[in-house]
Amino acid sequence: MVIELGRTYYPEWTKGLITINNVIVSNSLELPWLDNRRNVSCIPEGIYPIQKRHSPRFRDHLLIGDVPGRDYILLHPANDASEELRGCIAPVMQLVGSDKGSYSRIALELIMANLAQVNYQNCFIKIYESLDS
């Protein structure tokens, strides 16, 4: 299963639209593109394997693998890109400001429910630039 993330880049943040099987699931928040620098940049466009992960802080979430020069890139709940993200991706149901969203946990649960249908096997995220997100 492939999660698609179409991005639009801004100087201070990156917004996105997440679809699965051509159905819109949520929006997304990320840090701006700053040449893939750790903790301050979103990750490069590309196709990456994803797997289910659990931590006390984020509970169930997704780990994005094989990111060049980076590790522990997550798809996890967050509603404020500049305050809560360090290179990860936050799904949100609504965008409510230039780098803020709402209902991130619900958005993540929708994504996780889709991936659970295939038991989290052979799952990927495809990230690309989209002027329509």
C-alpha positions in Angstrom: 0.0 0.0 0.0 1.3 3.5 -0.9 0.5 6.7 1.0 0.9 9.6 -1.3 2.0 13.0 0.1 1.8 15.9 -2.3 3.6 18.9 -0.9 3.6 22.7 -1.4 6.7 24.5 0.0 6.7 27.8 1.8 9.7 29.6 3.3 8.6 28.8 6.9 6.8 25.5 6.5 5.6 22.8 4.1 2.0 21.8 3.7 0.7 18.7 2.2 -2.2 16.5 1.2 -2.2 12.8 2.1 -4.1 10.4 -0.2 -4.4 6.6 -0.1 -5.8 4.9 -3.3 -6.6 8.4 -4.7 -8.8 9.2 -1.7 -7.9 12.3 0.4 -7.2 11.2 4.0 -5.8 14.3 5.6 -3.6 17.3 5.3 -0.1 17.4 6.6 2.4 19.8 8.3 6.2 19.7 7.9 9.1 22.0 8.4 10.4 23.9 5.4 12.8 22.5 2.8 16.3 23.4 4.1 18.5 21.0 2.1 17.6 18.0 4.3 19.4 19.4 7.4 18.7 17.4 10.5 16.0 18.7 12.9 15.2 21.8 10.8 14.2 20.5 7.3 11.6 18.2 5.8 12.9 15.1 4.1 13.7 14.9 0.4 11.0 13.9 -2.1 11.0 10.1 -2.9 9.5 6.8 -2.0 10.3 5.4 1.4 9.2 2.2 3.3 7.1 2.7 6.4 6.4 0.5 9.3 4.3 0.6 12.4 6.1 1.8 15.6 5.0 2.5 19.2 6.5 4.8 21.8 5.1 6.2 25.1 5.2 9.7 23.7 3.4 9.2 20.3 1.7 5.8 21.0 1.2 4.0 17.6 2.7 5.9 14.7 4.8 5.3 11.6 8.5 5.1 11.1 9.8 6.2 7.7 12.9 4.3 6.6 15.8 4.7 4.2 15.8 8.5 4.3 19.2 9.7 3.0 21.3 11.1 5.8 18.5 10.9 8.4 17.1 8.4 10.9 14.0 8.2 13.1 11.8 10.2 10.7 8.3 9.6 11.9 4.7 10.2 10.8 3.3 11.2 14.2 0.6 13.5 15.7 1.5 17.2 16.0 -0.5 20.3 15.5 2.3 22.9 15.3 5.1 22.4 12.8 7.6 24.8 14.3 7.0 23.8 17.9 6.5 20.0 17.6 8.4 18.8 14.5 12.1 18.1 14.0 12.0 16.8 10.5 9.0 14.5 10.9 5.6 14.6 9.2 2.4 15.4 11.0 -1.0 14.5 9.5 -3.8 16.9 10.4 -7.5 17.0 9.6 -7.5 20.8 9.1 -5.0 23.5 8.5 -5.7 26.4 10.9 -2.7 28.6 10.3 0.4 29.0 8.3 2.1 26.1 10.1 -0.6 24.8 12.4 -3.3 22.2 12.1 -5.9 20.4 14.2 -7.1 16.9 15.0 -3.7 15.4 14.2 -4.3 12.2 16.3 -7.6 11.5 14.4 -5.7 12.0 11.0 -3.0 9.6 12.1 -5.6 7.0 13.2 -7.3 7.2 9.7 -4.0 6.5 8.1 -3.2 3.7 10.5 -6.6 2.1 9.9 -5.9 2.0 6.2 -2.5 0.4 6.6 -3.9 -2.1 9.1 -6.0 -3.5 6.3 -2.8 -4.9 4.8 -1.3 -5.7 8.2 1.3 -3.0 7.7 3.0 -5.2 5.0 4.7 -3.7 2.0 3.7 -0.1 2.9 5.4 3.0 1.4 5.1 6.7 1.4 5.6 8.6 -1.9 6.5 12.2 -1.3 6.4 14.7 -4.2 5.8 18.4 -5.0 2.3 19.2 -5.8 1.0 22.8 -6.4 -2.5 21.5 -5.7 -2.1 20.4 -2.0 
